[in-house]
Amino acid sequence: MDMWLSIISICISACAFALPIIINYRYRRKDKQDSLDNRLDSIIHIGIEYPYLEDKSFTNQWNENKNSHDEKYLRYDNYCNIVYNYLHSVCEYYNYNKKKIEDYIDIKNWMRTHQDNWKNPVDTFENVDGYDEKFRNFINSYLN
């Protein structure tokens, strides 16, 4: 009888220890998802305020104009950096699981729209120095 009480006591203690950890993990995960959603909303709002930032006829002119100091291209470069930083966070959140990422956002078309900026940043080493190799390879997989 004492053995069974000890086993039951250990099980109750283990549950009491594990349950808060599991609940905390789920809340943190939900907070991260909410943060990604809010960041996406912010990016969408920028795109609505400045629709040319997502217009291929504009983005395709990046290489010819990236050093022009035209406010639109300066804004576009900053916008792309916001997008890439966001995508990096998304990739880390989903552990680079392509299916989960593609189910969450349309990363293929987004990167294809901004590929000239990604491949030809103002600072030649901006993407190499700014992002880890895993992320660079992941993004480049959409552009090859």
N, C-alpha and C positions, 0 to 999 in steps of 0.2 A: 504494500500500500504506500509506504513512504517513497518507494522508487517512482510510482506513478505520479505522486504529488510533485516530486522533484522534476519529472519530465514535463508535466503540465506547467509548472512554475517557470521552467526554462523557456518553453514555447511562448508563454504569455510575455515574458521579458523580451524575447527576441522580437515578437510582434510590436511591442511597445517601443522598442528601439528602431525597428525598420520602418514602421508606418510614417513617422514624421519625416524621415529621409526621403521616402518615396513621394510623399505629398509635396515636400519642398522642391524636389526635382521637377515634378509636374508643373508647379507654379512658375519656377524659373524658366522652364521650356515655353510655357504659355506667354510669359513676359517677353521672351526673345521673339516669339512669333508676332506678338502685338507690336513690338518695336519695328520689325521688318515691314509689317503692314503699314505702320505710320510713316516710315521712311518712303515706302512706295507711293503712298498718297501724296507726300510732299513733292516727289519727283514728277508725278502726274500733274500736280498743280503748276509746277514750273513749266512743264510742256504745254499746258493750256494757256498760261500767261504769255509764253513765247513759242508759238506753234512751229516756227521755223526750225527749232532745235531738233524736231523729229521729222522734218521734211527732207526727203532724199535729194531733192534738187538743190537744197542748201548744203546738206552734209557731204554730198559728193564733190563740193567745191572746197573742201577743207584744205587739201594739199596746196592749192594755188593761193589760199588766203590766210593760212595759219600764222604768218608773220606780218600781216597787214596792220595790226593794231586797231582794226575795225572792232568797235564794241561788240558787234554781233558774234564775231569769231572768238573774241576773248570770253564772252559769256558761254559760247558753245564749248570751248575747251574746259571751262570750269564745270559746266553741266555734265560733260562726259566723265570728268573725274568723280563727280557725285555718283553717277551711274555705276562706274567701275567699282568704287568703294562699296556701294550697295550690293552689287553682284558678288563681290568678294565675301561679304557677310552672309549672303544667301547660300553661297557654295559651302562655307564653313558650317552653317546651320544644318544643311542637309547632307553634310559629310561627302560632298561632291557626287552625290547620287544623281546622275543625269535625269532619270525619270522623275524623281521627286522635284527636282529643280524645274524641269520643263512643265510639270503639272502645276507648279506654283506661278511661274512667270514665263513669258514668251522670250526666253533668253536668245534663241536663235535669231529671230528677226531684229531684236534689239541690238545685238552685236553686229549683225550684218549692216544695219543702218549706220552704225558708228565705227565701222571697221577702218575707215581711212584715218580717223583720229587715233584709234588704238594702234594701228601699224605705223603711223607717222606723227608721234607727239611733238609738241614744240621743242621740248627737251628730249634729245635722242634717247637718253637712258631712263626717262621718267617711269616707264612701265617696268623695265627690268629692275630698277632700284626700288620701285614703289610696291611691287607685288611679288609674292613668292612664286617659285617655279611651278608648283602644282596649279596655282590659279592661272598663270600665264598659259600653260599648256592646255588647261581646260578651255579657256577662252579661244585660244588659237585653233582648237579642234572644230570650232564652228566656222572658222574663216578659211580653212584650207580646202 
